[in-house]
Amino acid sequence: MRIAIAFDNSPSAVKALKFALTLQTLCTEYVIIHVNPTLVRALTGADGIFSETVVSDQEQYGEKVKSFAEEILKPAGVKYTYVIIEGTGDDVASKIIPKCEELKVDHIITGSRKLSGISKFILGSVSSELIKLSKVPVTVVPPD
């Protein structure tokens, strides 16, 4: 079974990844998916007016998140693939689902921040959207 984990190095994502590792006997490969919030591109729709430093910093952020995931994965000795997808921040689930379908993932695991009220309305809920869009089971790991 291939298990995808939505990972952004938030406390809820770290908890989801650690939960996923408890399923090692069922999992043949973990697919760590990070949707990198490319705010410069999202706000303007263009790269050209920003310095290479700003664009480079965004790309480096994705690599830092990868390093955090690897700190958890490598000691476990599991097979994994790390995928970075560019997104605007409001389209996380709609970016994750096609990638999971492309990679033939059997299960998705994500964390939850337990948003409610206006924060849920403004920020949305990636976990809720994943459940709605996914054709495979989705496990939502609650926060502490």
C-alpha positions as CSV (number, residue, x, y, z in Angstrom):
1,M,0.0,0.0,0.0
2,R,1.2,3.5,-0.9
3,I,0.4,6.1,1.7
4,A,0.5,9.8,1.0
5,I,1.0,12.3,3.8
6,A,0.2,16.0,3.3
7,F,3.2,17.7,5.0
8,D,4.1,21.3,5.7
9,N,6.1,20.8,8.9
10,S,3.2,22.2,11.0
11,P,2.7,20.4,14.4
12,S,-0.4,18.7,12.9
13,A,1.5,17.5,9.8
14,V,4.4,16.2,12.0
15,K,1.8,14.3,14.1
16,A,0.2,12.9,10.9
17,L,3.6,11.8,9.6
18,K,4.4,10.1,12.9
19,F,1.0,8.4,12.8
20,A,1.7,7.2,9.3
21,L,4.9,5.5,10.4
22,T,2.9,3.4,12.8
23,L,1.5,1.7,9.7
24,Q,4.9,0.5,8.4
25,T,3.8,-3.1,8.2
26,L,1.0,-2.2,5.8
27,C,2.9,0.4,3.8
28,T,5.3,-0.3,0.9
29,E,6.1,3.3,0.2
30,Y,5.3,6.7,1.8
31,V,4.7,9.6,-0.5
32,I,5.3,12.9,1.3
33,I,3.5,15.8,-0.5
34,H,4.3,19.4,0.3
35,V,2.4,22.2,-1.4
36,N,4.8,25.0,-1.4
37,P,3.0,28.3,-0.9
38,T,4.4,30.4,-3.8
39,L,3.0,33.7,-2.6
40,V,4.9,35.9,-5.0
41,R,3.4,34.0,-8.0
42,A,0.0,33.8,-6.3
43,L,-0.3,37.5,-5.6
44,T,1.0,38.7,-8.9
45,G,0.8,35.9,-11.4
46,A,4.3,36.9,-12.6
47,D,7.8,36.0,-11.6
48,G,9.6,38.7,-13.6
49,I,9.1,41.7,-11.3
50,F,10.6,40.0,-8.3
51,S,14.3,39.5,-7.6
52,E,15.8,36.0,-7.9
53,T,16.4,36.2,-4.2
54,V,12.7,36.2,-3.4
55,V,11.9,33.3,-5.8
56,S,15.0,31.4,-4.5
57,D,13.9,31.9,-0.9
58,Q,10.5,30.3,-1.7
59,E,12.2,27.3,-3.3
60,Q,14.6,27.0,-0.4
61,Y,11.6,26.9,2.0
62,G,10.3,23.8,0.2
63,E,13.7,22.2,0.6
64,K,13.7,23.0,4.4
65,V,10.3,21.3,4.8
66,K,11.8,18.3,3.0
67,S,14.7,18.2,5.5
68,F,12.3,18.3,8.4
69,A,10.3,15.3,7.0
70,E,13.6,13.4,6.4
71,E,14.6,13.9,10.0
72,I,11.5,11.8,10.9
73,L,11.6,9.3,8.0
74,K,15.3,8.4,7.8
75,P,15.6,6.9,11.3
76,A,12.5,4.8,10.5
77,G,14.3,3.2,7.5
78,V,11.2,3.4,5.3
79,K,10.9,3.8,1.6
80,Y,9.6,7.2,0.7
81,T,9.2,9.7,-2.1
82,Y,9.1,13.4,-1.5
83,V,7.0,15.6,-3.8
84,I,6.9,19.4,-3.9
85,I,4.0,21.0,-5.7
86,E,3.7,24.8,-6.2
87,G,0.4,26.2,-5.0
88,T,-1.2,29.5,-4.0
89,G,-2.2,28.5,-0.5
90,D,-5.9,28.3,-1.2
91,D,-5.7,25.3,-3.5
92,V,-3.7,22.8,-1.4
93,A,-6.2,19.9,-1.6
94,S,-6.9,20.4,-5.3
95,K,-3.1,20.1,-5.9
96,I,-2.7,17.1,-3.7
97,I,-5.5,14.9,-5.1
98,P,-4.3,14.8,-8.7
99,K,-0.8,14.0,-7.6
100,C,-2.1,11.2,-5.4
101,E,-4.0,9.8,-8.4
102,E,-1.0,10.1,-10.7
103,L,1.2,8.2,-8.2
104,K,-1.5,5.6,-7.5
105,V,-1.7,6.3,-3.8
106,D,-4.0,4.0,-1.8
107,H,-4.5,6.1,1.3
108,I,-4.0,9.8,2.3
109,I,-3.1,10.9,5.8
110,T,-3.3,14.5,6.9
111,G,-3.3,16.5,10.1
112,S,-6.0,18.8,11.3
113,R,-5.8,22.2,13.0
114,K,-9.4,22.1,14.2
115,L,-10.3,25.4,12.7
116,S,-13.7,26.7,13.4
117,G,-15.8,29.8,12.8
118,I,-14.4,32.7,10.8
119,S,-10.9,31.1,10.7
120,K,-12.3,28.1,8.9
121,F,-14.2,30.3,6.5
122,I,-11.2,32.4,5.7
123,L,-8.4,29.7,5.8
124,G,-10.5,26.8,4.6
125,S,-9.9,23.2,5.7
126,V,-7.5,21.2,3.7
127,S,-8.5,18.0,5.5
128,S,-12.2,18.5,4.7
129,E,-11.4,19.3,1.1
130,L,-9.2,16.2,0.8
131,I,-12.1,14.0,2.1
132,K,-14.5,15.6,-0.3
133,L,-12.2,15.3,-3.4
134,S,-10.4,12.0,-2.7
135,K,-11.3,8.6,-4.3
136,V,-9.2,6.8,-1.7
137,P,-9.6,6.7,2.1
138,V,-8.4,9.8,4.0
139,T,-7.3,9.6,7.6
140,V,-7.4,12.9,9.5
141,V,-5.1,12.9,12.6
142,P,-6.5,15.3,15.2
143,P,-4.2,17.8,17.0
144,D,-3.1,17.4,20.6
